[in-house]
């Protein structure tokens, strides 16, 4: 894995901290990884299969 720096608005950070506090994720980094993965699944990787039949 590579380390990146990410700037987020304060409400996003508070929401992430709430998810961690409520045990949805073990830490902020994992919550962000899941969010990025889900975004890429829909927006980037999902589009490569649009219109293809398998």
GUPATOR-210072 format. One record per residue (C-alpha): residue in one letter; z, y, x. Coordinates in steps of 0.05 Angstrom, whole numbers, m for minus. Layout:
BEGIN
+--------+--------+--------+--------+
: residu :      Z :      Y :      X :
+--------+--------+--------+--------+
:      A :      Z :      Y :      X :
...
+--------+--------+--------+--------+
# end
This chain:
BEGIN
+--------+--------+--------+--------+
: residu :      Z :      Y :      X :
+--------+--------+--------+--------+
:      X :      0 :      0 :      0 :
:      X :    m11 :     72 :     20 :
:      X :     36 :    129 :      9 :
:      X :     11 :    189 :    m31 :
:      X :     44 :    254 :    m51 :
:      X :     41 :    271 :   m124 :
:      X :     58 :    337 :   m158 :
:      X :     79 :    329 :   m231 :
:      X :    105 :    377 :   m283 :
:      X :    180 :    375 :   m294 :
:      X :    174 :    344 :   m364 :
:      X :    135 :    285 :   m335 :
:      X :    189 :    273 :   m283 :
:      X :    244 :    276 :   m335 :
:      X :    206 :    226 :   m379 :
:      X :    196 :    179 :   m319 :
:      X :    270 :    184 :   m302 :
:      X :    288 :    167 :   m374 :
:      X :    244 :    105 :   m371 :
:      X :    278 :     84 :   m306 :
:      X :    347 :     98 :   m334 :
:      X :    331 :     57 :   m396 :
:      X :    309 :     m1 :   m351 :
:      X :    236 :      0 :   m372 :
:      X :    217 :      5 :   m298 :
:      X :    258 :     m6 :   m235 :
:      X :    238 :     62 :   m206 :
:      X :    191 :    121 :   m213 :
:      X :    140 :     91 :   m165 :
:      X :    132 :     28 :   m205 :
:      X :    124 :     67 :   m270 :
:      X :     70 :    110 :   m238 :
:      X :     35 :     48 :   m209 :
:      X :     33 :     17 :   m279 :
:      X :      6 :     81 :   m309 :
:      X :    m48 :     88 :   m257 :
:      X :    m68 :     15 :   m264 :
:      X :    m73 :     22 :   m339 :
:      X :   m115 :     85 :   m333 :
:      X :   m162 :     52 :   m283 :
:      X :   m168 :    m10 :   m327 :
:      X :   m194 :     33 :   m384 :
:      X :   m229 :     91 :   m350 :
:      X :   m259 :     61 :   m286 :
:      X :   m259 :    m14 :   m285 :
:      X :   m268 :    m22 :   m360 :
:      X :   m332 :     20 :   m359 :
:      X :   m366 :    m26 :   m309 :
:      X :   m367 :    m80 :   m362 :
:      X :   m391 :    m37 :   m420 :
:      X :   m455 :    m65 :   m449 :
:      X :   m453 :   m129 :   m408 :
:      X :   m450 :   m196 :   m442 :
:      X :   m413 :   m254 :   m410 :
+--------+--------+--------+--------+
# end
